């Protein structure tokens, strides 16, 4: 009996050693065989167990901000700053029409008076817009009667700013000059792009002009020109296809319906008026010419 038990134990041990050696040999042959394709685990998702998966998680915006790695500007969020009497409502209409077609949402901020905001008011408005962004699905676009807001000053990711301007040497401004209407000097472009500093409101202030240009370079990928509307839409479609794909087609439909938007061809032809406005809007004219050159240079680069 004892002999039989010892024999069975010996046979079992031999079989175990045999299967271990056979399995090891098979593994070595598989690794050394160049004809066998060994699949590497997919980076970002690796199988740990049959029913368990490990995934790399993208850091939240809060975590990115804490690390100082928050993106400077979000190309999936647009902020249209409206320059008075420059046709910005045309951009608003395009965004409203295209939001269903391009699967984004357009939000109009509450009306304002284009006035200066205190630092506290500016921070509260930035927080309000940031909270809306957190609650809604992106892409998102906004428009509002508000000057440029520096989101980065409050540690928030900035939307991509866009706007539309027109030639300040126009009939409307000349008529306002003769009628001594106050909004002739209030409805200027430089204060909108310059921001919330009190110096931004001063007429022909060189500091305000340079600040407006610097903000455009840093925060405004596109500033359209009313007199070059088709070129402006081309650049918007190129820079922001999420929002403006199909914009040119929609614009032609709007034109065909003769909607009441500023006429870009309705210019001042009085030498007296030109001389008066040239002196009054010296910096506004320089800013407009600079924006026009910027747009046309971008257009010519795209055609190359």
Protein Blocks (a to p, Z undefined) as FASTA:
>chain_A
ZZmmmmmmmmmmmmmmmmmmmmmmmmmmmmmmmkbccddddehiacfblmbccddddddf
klmmmnopacfbdckbccddddehklpmmmmmmmmmmmmmnopadddddddehiacdfkl
mmmmmmmmmmmmmmpccddddddddddddfklnopacdddddddddfbbfklmmmmmnop
aklmmmcfklmmnomafklmpghifklmmmmmmmmmmmmmbacdfklmmlmmmmmmmmmm
mlmgoklmmmmmmmmnopacddfklccfbfklmmmmmmmmmmmmmmmmmmmmmmmmmmmm
mmZZ
